[in-house]
Amino acid sequence: MTTQQMLAGFRRGITEYKMIKDGDKIAVGLSGGKDSVTLLKLLAAYKKFSPERFDLVAVTVDLGFTESDHAPLKTFCDELNVPFILEKTQIGEVVFDVRKEPNPCALCAKMRKGALMSAAVKNGCNKVALGHHADDFIETMLLSLFYEGRLSTMSPKSLLDRTGIVQIRPMLYLEEKNIAAYAKDLPVTKSCCPANKKTKREAVKGYIDAIKKDIPFVRDRMYSALMHPERYNLFDKFQADIDRF
């Protein structure tokens, strides 16, 4: 996948959900995974021809693992002419050593998000960009259904009331397989998290892959259901019809 090919779906998401406005200063959550490095690369490329004038900074939340090496991310940001901010925390110690969480991902995600938002506010940003893609939206819907009994997924754009930060997810139209192919030439760093690849989200990925063996197009159908609210037909709609007949 070329940058130009990736920018087609990327620009569509930004335009349809009016994610960027003139004067925005956007903090990009840069974990070092394939999704976040792709997000930063595409935002830097989009900035060159965007009709809106905006600034970027990259924020990496250091979880406190001693083996973490952020030097490649700093070099990557320098090449893109994007300021690099390292937000140091002890999240890893709190989650794994102090709290000894049996299911650490939820607490870790909450704390990482808090650290990212704090860094964004300290550096004068009004928006934060996250690297979630189309497959993440599907997986979140299934996680909510399986574990919470809710029909819900992430929002492409949302206002965080406590900070006033607007959270955007410009890659909502990009598929994970294309991001993985594109990121092969980018400085993807290995996660040091002990729970890496052992999460409920990884399990849901496996469920989808298993279903695809019998229904090859199931991923596209699930994403289509998310994108077309006119296809929604659950009990609240039935309730609204009770008095009609």
C-alpha positions as CSV (number, residue, x, y, z in Angstrom):
1,M,0.0,0.0,0.0
2,T,1.3,3.4,-0.9
3,T,0.8,6.6,1.1
4,Q,-1.5,7.9,-1.6
5,Q,-3.7,4.8,-1.5
6,M,-3.9,5.0,2.3
7,L,-4.8,8.7,2.2
8,A,-8.0,8.0,0.2
9,G,-9.8,6.3,3.1
10,F,-8.0,8.5,5.7
11,R,-9.1,11.7,4.1
12,R,-12.7,10.4,3.8
13,G,-12.9,9.8,7.6
14,I,-11.5,13.3,8.4
15,T,-13.9,15.0,5.9
16,E,-17.1,13.1,6.7
17,Y,-16.8,13.6,10.5
18,K,-15.2,17.1,10.3
19,M,-12.3,16.0,12.5
20,I,-9.9,18.8,11.8
21,K,-10.5,22.6,11.7
22,D,-8.2,25.6,11.1
23,G,-6.0,26.3,14.1
24,D,-6.2,22.8,15.6
25,K,-3.2,21.5,17.6
26,I,-3.4,17.7,17.5
27,A,-1.6,15.4,19.9
28,V,-1.1,12.0,18.2
29,G,-1.0,9.0,20.5
30,L,2.3,7.3,19.4
31,S,2.7,4.0,21.2
32,G,5.1,2.6,18.5
33,G,2.7,-0.1,17.3
34,K,1.8,-0.4,13.6
35,D,-1.4,1.6,14.0
36,S,0.0,4.6,15.8
37,V,3.1,5.0,13.5
38,T,0.8,4.7,10.5
39,L,-1.5,7.4,11.9
40,L,1.3,9.8,12.5
41,K,2.8,9.2,9.0
42,L,-0.6,9.8,7.4
43,L,-1.4,12.9,9.4
44,A,1.9,14.4,8.5
45,A,1.3,13.6,4.8
46,Y,-2.3,14.9,5.0
47,K,-1.1,18.2,6.6
48,K,0.9,19.1,3.5
49,F,-2.3,19.4,1.3
50,S,-5.0,19.8,3.9
51,P,-7.4,22.8,3.3
52,E,-7.2,23.3,7.1
53,R,-4.1,24.6,8.8
54,F,-3.2,22.6,11.9
55,D,-0.2,21.6,14.0
56,L,0.9,18.1,15.2
57,V,2.8,16.8,18.2
58,A,3.5,13.2,18.9
59,V,3.0,11.9,22.5
60,T,4.4,8.6,23.7
61,V,3.3,7.5,27.1
62,D,6.2,5.6,28.7
63,L,4.7,2.9,30.9
64,G,7.8,2.5,32.9
65,F,9.1,-0.8,31.6
66,T,12.9,-0.7,31.8
67,E,13.4,-2.4,28.4
68,S,11.4,0.3,26.5
69,D,13.4,2.1,23.8
70,H,11.8,5.2,22.4
71,A,14.8,6.4,20.4
72,P,13.4,5.1,17.0
73,L,10.2,7.0,17.6
74,K,12.1,10.2,18.3
75,T,14.0,9.7,15.1
76,F,10.8,9.0,13.2
77,C,9.2,12.2,14.5
78,D,12.3,14.2,13.6
79,E,12.1,12.9,10.0
80,L,8.5,14.0,9.8
81,N,9.2,17.4,11.4
82,V,6.8,16.6,14.3
83,P,7.7,17.5,17.9
84,F,8.1,14.4,20.1
85,I,6.9,14.4,23.7
86,L,7.7,11.5,26.1
87,E,5.3,11.4,28.9
88,K,6.9,9.3,31.7
89,T,4.7,7.3,34.0
90,Q,4.8,4.2,36.3
91,I,1.6,2.7,34.9
92,G,3.3,-0.7,34.3
93,E,4.4,-0.9,38.0
94,V,0.9,0.1,39.2
95,V,-1.0,-2.3,37.0
96,F,1.3,-5.4,37.3
97,D,3.2,-5.0,40.6
98,V,1.0,-3.0,42.9
99,R,-2.5,-3.9,41.8
100,K,-1.5,-7.3,40.3
101,E,-4.5,-7.0,38.0
102,P,-5.6,-10.4,36.6
103,N,-7.2,-8.6,33.7
104,P,-4.9,-5.6,33.3
105,C,-5.9,-4.1,30.0
106,A,-8.9,-2.0,31.2
107,L,-7.0,-0.3,34.0
108,C,-3.9,0.2,31.8
109,A,-6.0,1.7,29.0
110,K,-7.7,4.1,31.4
111,M,-4.4,5.2,32.9
112,R,-2.7,5.5,29.5
113,K,-5.6,7.6,28.2
114,G,-5.4,9.9,31.3
115,A,-1.6,10.4,30.8
116,L,-2.1,11.1,27.1
117,M,-4.9,13.7,27.7
118,S,-2.8,15.3,30.5
119,A,0.2,15.7,28.1
120,A,-2.1,17.1,25.4
121,V,-3.5,19.7,27.8
122,K,0.0,20.6,29.1
123,N,1.2,21.2,25.5
124,G,-1.7,23.3,24.4
125,C,-3.5,20.8,22.2
126,N,-7.2,20.9,21.6
127,K,-7.5,17.5,19.9
128,V,-6.1,14.0,20.4
129,A,-5.8,11.5,17.5
130,L,-5.9,7.8,18.1
131,G,-4.9,5.0,15.8
132,H,-8.0,2.8,15.9
133,H,-9.0,1.4,12.5
134,A,-12.1,-0.3,11.0
135,D,-11.4,-3.7,12.5
136,D,-11.1,-2.1,16.0
137,F,-14.6,-0.7,15.6
138,I,-15.9,-4.2,14.8
139,E,-14.0,-5.8,17.7
140,T,-15.2,-3.2,20.1
141,M,-18.8,-3.9,19.1
142,L,-18.3,-7.6,19.8
143,L,-16.5,-7.0,23.1
144,S,-19.4,-4.8,24.3
145,L,-21.9,-7.5,23.2
146,F,-20.1,-10.5,24.6
147,Y,-18.8,-9.0,27.9
148,E,-21.2,-6.2,28.7
149,G,-24.4,-7.1,27.0
150,R,-24.4,-3.8,25.1
151,L,-24.7,-2.9,21.4
152,S,-21.9,-0.2,21.3
153,T,-18.7,0.7,19.7
154,M,-16.2,3.6,19.6
155,S,-17.1,7.0,18.3
156,P,-15.1,8.4,15.3
157,K,-15.2,11.8,17.0
158,S,-16.1,12.7,20.6
159,L,-15.8,15.5,23.1
160,L,-14.2,14.7,26.5
161,D,-16.0,16.9,28.9
162,R,-13.5,16.9,31.7
163,T,-10.6,18.2,29.6
164,G,-12.4,19.9,26.7
165,I,-10.3,17.8,24.4
166,V,-11.9,16.4,21.2
167,Q,-10.9,12.8,20.5
168,I,-10.6,11.8,16.8
169,R,-10.0,8.4,15.1
170,P,-9.1,9.3,11.4
171,M,-8.4,5.7,10.4
172,L,-11.9,4.4,10.8
173,Y,-12.2,3.5,7.1
174,L,-8.8,1.7,6.9
175,E,-8.5,-2.0,7.3
176,E,-6.0,-3.6,9.7
177,K,-4.5,-5.8,6.9
178,N,-3.7,-2.7,4.8
179,I,-2.2,-0.9,7.8
180,A,0.0,-3.9,8.5
181,A,1.3,-3.9,5.0
182,Y,1.9,-0.2,4.9
183,A,3.7,-0.2,8.3
184,K,6.3,-2.7,7.2
185,D,8.5,0.2,6.1
186,L,7.9,2.2,9.3
187,P,9.7,2.0,12.7
188,V,7.2,-0.2,14.5
189,T,8.5,-1.0,18.0
190,K,7.9,-4.2,19.9
191,S,5.5,-4.0,22.9
192,C,7.1,-4.7,26.3
193,C,3.7,-5.3,28.0
194,P,3.5,-8.7,29.7
195,A,-0.2,-9.0,28.5
196,N,0.6,-8.3,24.8
197,K,-1.3,-10.7,22.5
198,K,-3.1,-12.2,25.5
199,T,-6.1,-9.8,25.6
200,K,-9.8,-10.3,25.1
201,R,-9.5,-8.2,21.9
202,E,-7.0,-10.7,20.6
203,A,-9.5,-13.5,21.4
204,V,-12.2,-11.7,19.5
205,K,-9.9,-11.4,16.5
206,G,-9.6,-15.1,16.6
207,Y,-13.3,-15.6,16.8
208,I,-13.8,-13.4,13.7
209,D,-11.0,-15.3,11.8
210,A,-12.7,-18.6,12.7
211,I,-16.1,-17.4,11.4
212,K,-14.5,-16.1,8.2
213,K,-13.6,-19.7,7.3
214,D,-17.4,-20.4,6.9
215,I,-18.5,-16.8,6.0
216,P,-15.6,-15.1,4.2
217,F,-17.4,-11.8,4.0
218,V,-18.5,-11.6,7.6
219,R,-16.1,-8.8,8.5
220,D,-17.4,-6.6,5.8
221,R,-21.0,-7.4,6.8
222,M,-20.4,-6.5,10.4
223,Y,-18.7,-3.2,9.5
224,S,-21.5,-2.4,7.1
225,A,-24.0,-2.9,10.0
226,L,-22.1,-0.3,12.0
227,M,-22.1,2.2,9.2
228,H,-25.8,2.0,8.3
229,P,-28.1,2.9,11.1
230,E,-31.1,2.4,8.8
231,R,-30.6,-1.3,9.2
232,Y,-31.0,-1.2,12.9
233,N,-34.0,-3.1,14.0
234,L,-34.1,-4.0,17.7
235,F,-36.7,-4.0,20.5
236,D,-37.0,-0.3,21.0
237,K,-38.3,0.0,17.4
238,F,-40.8,-2.7,18.1
239,Q,-42.0,-0.9,21.2
240,A,-42.5,2.3,19.2
241,D,-44.9,0.4,16.9
242,I,-47.1,-1.1,19.6
243,D,-49.6,1.7,19.5
244,R,-49.8,1.8,15.7
245,F,-51.6,-1.6,15.4
